[in-house]
Amino acid sequence: MKAILKDIANRQQGHGLPPACYTKSKFLRLETRKLFRSEWHCLGREDEVPEVGDYFTIDLISEPLLVVRESKEIVSVLSNVCRHRGMPVASGSGNTKRFLCPYHAWSYKLSGELRNAPLVAKESIDKNCRLPLLKTHCWQGFIFASLDAHAIWPEDHETNTLMPLEKHLSNYHMSKMHHAVSFVETWECNWKSLVENFMDGYHLSVVHPQTLHHLTPTRLCKKISGTAAFTAYTANYANSAPPRNNHHPDLSFEQVKQSQLFCIFPSLIVSVSADTLVYFALHPVSVGQVSVKWGVCTYESDLGKNELAARVEKWKKINAEDHDILKRLQVGLRSKNSVAGPLAADDFEGTLHDFHAYLVNKLGVVANDPQHL
């Protein structure tokens, strides 16, 4: 581990991370401790739970979680583990008035408070017994949660702000886009490789010659200035790209002919265009596997089935191309001959520099002094 950290700290300016960062389980354990147990992570969209009692379940680094609309105004994220014997109290998604543990029928209110414990003396149960409530924040329609009770949301931190991103994206009105569908998949790659791939305009014309090159060729990508909380770039459309006719009236003519791609560190990646928002919430499973919850949202609230199916199918094709290339990349990264090569121009891979700077800062890597880790 010390050798990896020293390689990170001493890597050449403008180069990528050492390959061992993507292949060594010890490094993932460090990331789990310093990133995934302390930072904010996207779990989905608010309108996946539009009605009181709507819920869905999801895992975050082996922690079973329960996302529920507790009231009209409140979306809560609870530990999905019964306080009796540790059984998950819910599975899948649905609507309910209470959560009933399938093992011994302990039941909980939507708030997580214990409702009933059959045949157990009340005096033997802690009066504050409830499903633990995670720190939660909703931003632009996204539901974020942190396993750290002391986590501070970026916009509330002076130097770690999302305000420039909000300003850049304000005309798209992401919070008003309508959830259409979501999927949970396991991709055979390191989670960082997927972040980098999504935020890398350099690969668009090579990996996606049929699906994206004619729409958003690499040469038209332009990086956006980020902060310690995010990185972003604009994928400008080619003149031959078909027009987007349905969109918010606040969008400028230029914005209608662009897609905005951004990453809120560490693990939410998003593409938003005039009529479609696609997001990927990444939760590592192992050093070479990542659970990917991805969803499609639309500007139109009444989009026809055929049009929705076409948009989803387009993204399935793009994802399949990316997944295939990332599986092959994971094999190459394990080679003793793999190196941290130089990054392309700022407009094409500058977002990776931002991401790597975030990682170095959060992991506490200091040149020649990895002892404190």
GUDO-586984 format. One record per residue (C-alpha): residue number from 1; residue in one letter; x, y, z. Coordinates in steps of 0.1 Angstrom, whole numbers, plus 2048, in hexadecimal, padded with zeros to 3 digits. Layout:
BEGIN
   seq   type     x     y     z
   NUM      a     X     Y     Z
...
REM end
This chain:
BEGIN
   seq   type     x     y     z
     1      m   800   800   800
     2      k   81C   819   809
     3      a   82B   813   7E6
     4      i   80A   81B   7D5
     5      l   805   83B   7EA
     6      k   828   846   7E3
     7      d   822   840   7BD
     8      i   803   856   7BF
     9      a   814   872   7D2
    10      n   832   872   7BA
    11      r   820   86C   799
    12      q   829   883   77D
    13      q   815   8A3   777
    14      g   7F9   89C   75E
    15      h   7FA   877   761
    16      g   7E0   85E   76D
    17      l   7E0   849   78D
    18      p   7F6   82B   792
    19      p   7E5   80B   785
    20      a   7E6   7FB   7A7
    21      c   7CC   814   7B2
    22      y   7B3   801   79D
    23      t   7BE   7DD   7A4
    24      k   7C9   7DB   7C9
    25      s   7AF   7D2   7E3
    26      k   7C3   7E4   7FE
    27      f   7BE   804   7EB
    28      l   798   7FF   7E9
    29      r   798   7F9   80F
    30      l   7A8   81B   813
    31      e   78F   82B   7FB
    32      t   772   81A   80E
    33      r   77F   828   82F
    34      k   787   84B   823
    35      l   76D   850   807
    36      f   750   839   808
    37      r   74A   839   82E
    38      s   74E   85F   830
    39      e   743   870   810
    40      w   721   876   800
    41      h   713   85C   7E8
    42      c   6F6   85D   7D0
    43      l   6DB   842   7D5
    44      g   6C2   84D   7BB
    45      r   6A9   867   7B2
    46      e   68E   877   7C8
    47      d   672   86F   7B0
    48      e   67A   84A   7B3
    49      v   666   84E   7D3
    50      p   64B   867   7CA
    51      e   630   85C   7E3
    52      v   631   859   809
    53      g   63B   835   810
    54      d   64E   830   7F0
    55      y   66F   81F   7F6
    56      f   68C   80D   7E5
    57      t   6AA   7FA   7F3
    58      i   6CF   7FD   7E9
    59      d   6F1   7F2   7F7
    60      l   70E   80A   7FD
    61      i   72F   7F8   804
    62      s   71D   7DA   814
    63      e   705   7F1   828
    64      p   6E1   7E8   820
    65      l   6CE   809   81D
    66      l   6A9   812   81B
    67      v   69E   832   808
    68      v   67B   83D   811
    69      r   664   85A   80D
    70      e   65B   860   831
    71      s   644   87D   82A
    72      k   63B   894   80E
    73      e   65A   8AA   816
    74      i   672   890   823
    75      v   687   875   812
    76      s   69A   860   82C
    77      v   6B6   847   829
    78      l   6B5   82C   844
    79      s   6CA   80E   84D
    80      n   6B8   7F0   83E
    81      v   6C1   7DA   85C
    82      c   6A9   7CF   877
    83      r   6B3   7D9   89A
    84      h   6AA   7B6   8A6
    85      r   6C0   79D   894
    86      g   6CE   7B0   876
    87      m   6B5   7A5   85B
    88      p   6AF   7BE   83E
    89      v   68C   7CB   844
    90      a   684   7D2   820
    91      s   68E   7C7   7FD
    92      g   689   7D5   7DA
    93      s   672   7F2   7D7
    94      g   64D   7FA   7DD
    95      n   635   80D   7F3
    96      t   62E   806   818
    97      k   620   815   838
    98      r   639   802   84D
    99      f   658   7ED   849
   100      l   653   7C9   856
   101      c   671   7B4   85D
   102      p   66C   792   84B
   103      y   67F   77F   866
   104      h   66C   786   887
   105      a   653   7A1   87D
   106      w   662   7BF   88E
   107      s   652   7DD   87D
   108      y   65E   801   878
   109      k   64E   822   86E
   110      l   658   833   84E
   111      s   66E   849   864
   112      g   681   82A   870
   113      e   672   82B   893
   114      l   66A   809   8A2
   115      r   644   803   89F
   116      n   640   7E0   8AE
   117      a   656   7C3   8BB
   118      p   63F   7A5   8BF
   119      l   642   791   8DF
   120      v   65F   7A6   8EC
   121      a   65C   7B9   90D
   122      k   65C   7DE   907
   123      e   673   7E4   924
   124      s   68E   7CF   914
   125      i   68F   7E5   8F5
   126      d   6A2   806   8F4
   127      k   688   822   8F3
   128      n   69B   832   8D6
   129      c   69C   812   8C2
   130      r   699   81A   89D
   131      l   6A9   814   87B
   132      p   6C7   82B   87A
   133      l   6C2   84A   865
   134      l   6DE   854   84D
   135      k   6E7   878   846
   136      t   6D5   881   826
   137      h   6D4   89D   80C
   138      c   6C0   8A2   7ED
   139      w   6D0   8B6   7D1
   140      q   6C1   8BD   7AF
   141      g   6AA   89F   7B3
   142      f   6C6   887   7BD
   143      i   6C5   876   7DF
   144      f   6E7   876   7F1
   145      a   6F0   865   811
   146      s   70F   861   826
   147      l   719   846   83F
   148      d   72B   861   853
   149      a   714   873   86B
   150      h   72C   892   869
   151      a   72D   895   843
   152      i   729   8B8   836
   153      w   717   8BD   815
   154      p   72F   8CE   7FB
   155      e   71A   8ED   7F6
   156      d   71D   8F5   81B
   157      h   743   8F4   81A
   158      e   756   913   80F
   159      t   76F   903   7F8
   160      n   75D   8E3   7F0
   161      t   73F   8F1   7DE
   162      l   726   8E6   7C3
   163      m   71A   90A   7BC
   164      p   72D   90F   79B
   165      l   71E   8EE   78F
   166      e   6FB   8F8   799
   167      k   700   919   786
   168      h   70D   908   767
   169      l   6F0   8EF   767
   170      s   6D4   906   773
   171      n   6C2   909   752
   172      y   6BE   8E3   74F
   173      h   6A8   8E2   76F
   174      m   6B4   8BF   778
   175      s   69E   8BD   797
   176      k   67F   8BF   780
   177      m   689   8A3   769
   178      h   674   884   76C
   179      h   681   862   777
   180      a   679   849   75D
   181      v   68D   829   764
   182      s   6AB   81C   778
   183      f   6C1   7FD   778
   184      v   6DA   7ED   78F
   185      e   6F7   7DB   77E
   186      t   719   7CE   788
   187      w   736   7DA   771
   188      e   757   7C7   770
   189      c   76F   7E4   776
   190      n   77C   7FA   791
   191      w   764   815   79B
   192      k   77D   831   793
   193      s   781   824   770
   194      l   75C   829   76A
   195      v   75E   84D   778
   196      e   77C   855   762
   197      n   76C   845   743
   198      f   74C   858   747
   199      m   75E   879   74D
   200      d   777   874   731
   201      g   76C   884   710
   202      y   78C   876   700
   203      h   77C   853   6FB
   204      l   75B   85E   6EB
   205      s   765   85C   6C7
   206      v   779   83C   6CB
   207      v   763   826   6E2
   208      h   742   833   6D5
   209      p   746   837   6AF
   210      q   721   82F   6A8
   211      t   70F   83B   6C7
   212      l   721   85C   6D0
   213      h   73C   867   6B8
   214      h   723   876   69F
   215      l   711   888   6BC
   216      t   72D   892   6D4
   217      p   74F   88D   6C4
   218      t   76D   890   6DA
   219      r   77A   8AF   6C8
   220      l   75C   8C4   6D4
   221      c   760   8BC   6F9
   222      k   767   8D9   711
   223      k   771   8D6   735
   224      i   75E   8EB   750
   225      s   771   8F9   76E
   226      g   769   8E3   78C
   227      t   76F   8E5   7B2
   228      a   77A   8CC   7CC
   229      a   756   8BE   7CB
   230      f   751   8B8   7A6
   231      t   75F   8B7   783
   232      a   74D   8BC   762
   233      y   74F   8C1   73C
   234      t   738   8CA   720
   235      a   733   8B3   702
   236      n   729   8CA   6E6
   237      y   714   8BB   6CA
   238      a   71F   8B8   6A6
   239      n   70B   8CD   68D
   240      s   6FC   8AD   67F
   241      a   6ED   8A3   6A1
   242      p   6C7   8A1   6A1
   243      p   6B6   8BE   6B3
   244      r   6A8   8BA   6D6
   245      n   685   8CA   6D4
   246      n   677   8C3   6F6
   247      h   68A   8D6   712
   248      h   687   8F0   72D
   249      p   681   913   71E
   250      d   69E   921   733
   251      l   6B7   90E   71E
   252      s   6CB   923   706
   253      f   6CF   919   6E1
   254      e   6F3   90F   6EA
   255      q   6E9   8FA   708
   256      v   6CF   8E6   6F3
   257      k   6EC   8DB   6DE
   258      q   701   8CE   6FB
   259      s   703   8B2   715
   260      q   712   8BB   737
   261      l   725   89F   748
   262      f   730   8A2   76C
   263      c   73C   88E   78A
   264      i   734   897   7AE
   265      f   750   887   7C0
   266      p   756   86B   7C7
   267      s   73C   856   7B5
   268      l   71F   867   7A3
   269      i   722   86D   77E
   270      v   708   87E   769
   271      s   700   888   745
   272      v   6E4   8A2   741
   273      s   6D8   8AE   720
   274      a   6BA   8C3   715
   275      d   6A1   8A6   718
   276      t   6B3   88A   72B
   277      l   6C6   885   74B
   278      v   6DA   864   750
   279      y   6EC   85D   771
   280      f   703   842   77F
   281      a   706   83D   7A4
   282      l   725   828   7AB
   283      h   72A   811   7C9
   284      p   749   7FB   7C9
   285      v   744   7D6   7CF
   286      s   769   7CB   7CC
   287      v   788   7DA   7BD
   288      g   77D   7CC   79B
   289      q   757   7D0   79D
   290      v   740   7ED   7A3
   291      s   71A   7EE   7A8
   292      v   70B   807   790
   293      k   6E9   816   796
   294      w   6E1   829   777
   295      g   6C1   83B   76D
   296      v   6B1   84F   752
   297      c   69D   86E   758
   298      t   68A   883   73E
   299      y   67F   8A7   739
   300      e   65D   89A   72D
   301      s   646   88D   747
   302      d   631   87A   72E
   303      l   64B   86C   717
   304      g   63D   850   701
   305      k   648   82C   707
   306      n   659   829   6E6
   307      e   66D   849   6EA
   308      l   677   840   70D
   309      a   681   81D   702
   310      a   697   82D   6E7
   311      r   6A9   843   6FF
   312      v   6AF   827   718
   313      e   6BB   810   6FC
   314      k   6D3   82B   6F0
   315      w   6E3   82C   713
   316      k   6E4   807   716
   317      k   6F8   805   6F6
   318      i   710   821   703
   319      n   713   80F   724
   320      a   71A   7EE   714
   321      e   737   7FE   700
   322      d   745   80D   71F
   323      h   741   7EE   734
   324      d   753   7D9   71A
   325      i   770   7F1   718
   326      l   773   7F4   73E
   327      k   774   7CE   743
   328      r   791   7CD   72A
   329      l   7A1   7EB   73C
   330      q   7A0   7D9   75D
   331      v   7B4   7BC   74E
   332      g   7CE   7D4   741
   333      l   7D1   7E6   762
   334      r   7DC   7C6   773
   335      s   7FA   7C2   75C
   336      k   81D   7C9   76A
   337      n   823   7DE   74B
   338      s   805   7F6   752
   339      v   810   819   75A
   340      a   801   83B   763
   341      g   802   84C   742
   342      p   7FF   871   738
   343      l   7DC   87F   736
   344      a   7CE   890   717
   345      a   7C6   8B5   714
   346      d   7B1   8C6   72E
   347      d   791   8C6   71A
   348      f   794   8A1   715
   349      e   7A2   893   736
   350      g   7A5   8B1   74D
   351      t   788   8A3   761
   352      l   79E   885   76A
   353      h   7B7   89D   779
   354      d   79B   8AC   78E
   355      f   790   889   79A
   356      h   7B3   87E   7A2
   357      a   7BA   89F   7B6
   358      y   79A   897   7CA
   359      l   7A6   874   7D1
   360      v   7C9   87F   7DB
   361      n   7BA   899   7F3
   362      k   7A0   882   803
   363      l   7B8   865   807
   364      g   7D2   87B   817
   365      v   7EE   872   800
   366      v   80D   887   807
   367      a   82D   883   7F3
   368      n   847   86D   804
   369      d   831   86C   824
   370      p   817   851   821
   371      q   81D   846   846
   372      h   7FE   857   853
   373      l   7E8   841   83D
REM end
